[in-house]
């Protein structure tokens, strides 16, 4: 099935525990901003159920620099999702959706397409940027769809298991992250590099 025609049903369901990267040296509000480089970045992982983790504000088009910072943090949230995928999905696919920004407002992925569209004129090559953005969006919708279906597959006549659908979602998120790197390069946005993201230990 063509990714571009993949249709996703969206429902509003309670937020479930997931993880979030925040900057340890900043107050909670810094979750919505980032440093311009990775030098000296200290990261910690918090559960999104922690009251100290703030909601992410809706994206309102402003300066390109603000949008780029939001995109930097979105990439970090996806990196955290991939590193901690097994722990995050222990309670189900809704956790994946939380990180994708399609469920709840804790992830910097919330409103990511508005962010990317606002930066279109900043790209080195608008055509290449637009193509990469389309691919990114397609994988985002596929990951969302697989995560959503994993919550109900056991109660439907469709083939598959929650585990198989979450595996599919993981593959889509991995592909989506690769296109985020392409977009970052087009925008001359530095990807915040750390030696290794902290991993949540399952309790």
C-alpha positions in Angstrom: 0.0 0.0 0.0 1.4 3.4 -1.0 2.5 5.3 2.1 1.0 8.5 0.7 -2.5 7.0 0.7 -2.3 5.4 4.1 -5.3 6.6 6.0 -5.2 6.9 9.8 -8.1 7.2 12.2 -7.3 9.3 15.1 -9.0 9.1 18.5 -8.5 11.0 21.8 -7.4 8.6 24.5 -5.7 9.2 27.9 -2.0 9.8 27.8 0.0 6.9 29.0 3.5 6.8 30.6 6.3 7.5 28.1 9.7 9.1 28.3 10.9 12.6 27.4 14.2 14.3 27.0 14.6 17.5 28.9 17.7 19.6 29.6 19.0 18.8 33.1 20.7 22.2 33.4 17.5 24.2 32.6 14.2 24.7 34.4 11.2 22.6 33.1 10.1 25.3 30.6 13.3 24.6 28.7 11.7 21.5 27.3 10.5 23.7 24.4 13.9 25.2 23.6 17.4 24.0 22.9 21.0 25.1 22.8 22.5 25.9 19.4 25.1 23.2 19.7 25.6 19.9 21.5 28.6 21.1 23.5 28.0 20.7 27.2 24.5 19.2 26.8 23.4 17.1 29.7 20.3 15.0 29.2 18.1 13.1 31.5 15.0 11.0 30.9 11.8 11.7 32.7 8.5 9.9 32.5 5.9 12.0 30.9 3.5 11.3 33.7 5.9 13.3 35.9 4.2 16.6 36.7 7.5 18.4 36.3 7.5 17.7 32.6 5.7 20.6 30.9 3.4 20.5 27.9 4.8 21.7 24.6 3.2 24.9 23.4 1.4 24.9 20.1 3.7 26.0 17.3 3.1 29.6 16.2 5.0 30.8 13.2 7.7 33.2 14.3 11.4 33.4 13.6 13.2 30.7 11.6 15.6 30.3 14.5 12.8 29.4 16.9 11.4 26.9 14.4 14.8 25.3 13.9 15.2 24.9 17.7 11.8 23.2 17.9 12.9 20.8 15.1 16.1 20.1 17.0 14.1 19.0 20.0 11.7 17.0 17.9 14.7 15.0 16.6 15.9 14.4 20.2 12.4 13.2 21.2 12.4 10.7 18.4 16.0 9.5 19.3 14.7 8.9 22.8 11.7 7.0 21.5 14.0 4.7 19.5 16.5 4.2 22.3 13.8 3.3 24.8 11.3 1.7 22.5 10.9 -1.5 24.4 10.3 0.3 27.7 8.0 2.9 26.1 5.8 0.3 24.4 5.5 -1.9 27.4 2.1 -0.3 28.2 1.0 -0.2 24.6 1.1 1.7 21.3 -0.4 4.8 22.7 3.0 5.6 24.1 4.4 5.7 20.6 1.7 8.1 19.6 2.6 10.3 22.6 6.1 10.6 21.3 5.0 11.2 17.7 3.0 14.2 18.8 -0.3 12.7 17.6 -1.5 11.9 21.2 -1.1 14.5 23.9 1.1 17.6 23.9 4.2 16.4 25.7 6.4 15.8 22.6 8.2 18.4 20.6 6.9 16.5 17.6 3.5 18.1 18.3 2.8 20.3 15.3 6.0 19.2 13.6 4.5 19.6 10.0 3.7 23.2 10.7 7.3 23.7 11.9 8.7 22.1 8.7 6.4 24.0 6.4 7.3 27.3 8.0 11.0 26.5 7.2 10.5 25.7 3.6 12.1 28.9 2.3 15.1 28.3 4.5 16.1 25.1 2.7 19.1 24.9 0.4 17.0 23.1 -2.2 13.3 23.6 -1.9 12.5 20.7 -4.3 14.7 18.2 -2.4 13.4 19.6 0.9 9.8 19.2 -0.1 10.3 15.6 -1.3 12.0 14.7 2.0 9.2 16.4 4.0 6.6 14.3 2.1 8.5 11.1 2.9 8.9 12.1 6.5 5.1 12.8 6.8 4.3 9.5 5.1 6.4 7.5 7.6 4.9 9.6 10.4 1.4 8.6 9.4 2.4 5.0 9.0 4.0 4.8 12.4 0.9 6.5 13.9 -1.4 4.1 12.1 0.5 1.0 13.2 0.8 2.2 16.8 -3.0 2.9 16.8 -3.9 -0.4 15.4 -1.7 -2.3 17.9 -4.1 -1.2 20.7 -7.1 -2.9 19.1 -5.8 -5.7 16.9 -6.5 -8.4 19.6 -10.2 -7.4 19.4 -10.6 -7.4 15.7 -10.7 -9.9 12.9 -7.6 -8.4 11.2 -4.4 -10.5 11.1 -1.5 -9.5 13.3 -0.5 -9.0 16.9 0.3 -5.9 19.0 3.9 -7.0 18.9 4.1 -7.2 15.1 2.4 -3.9 14.6 4.7 -2.2 17.1 7.6 -3.7 15.2 6.2 -2.1 12.1 5.8 1.2 13.9 9.4 1.0 15.0 10.6 0.5 11.5 8.6 3.4 10.3 9.9 5.7 13.0 13.5 4.6 12.1 12.9 5.6 8.5 11.2 8.8 9.5 14.2 9.7 11.6 16.5 9.3 8.6 14.4 11.8 6.7 14.6 14.2 9.6 18.4 14.1 9.1 17.9 15.0 5.4 15.7 17.9 6.4 18.2 19.1 9.0 20.9 19.1 6.5 18.8 21.1 4.1 18.1 23.6 6.8 21.7 23.7 8.1 20.4 22.7 11.5 22.8 20.9 13.7 21.7 17.6 15.0 22.3 17.6 18.8 24.8 14.8 19.3 25.4 13.0 22.5 27.6 10.0 23.1 24.6 7.9 24.1 21.1 8.8 25.2 20.2 7.7 28.7 18.1 4.6 28.8 15.1 4.1 31.0 15.4 1.0 33.2 12.1 -0.9 33.3 10.8 -1.0 36.8 
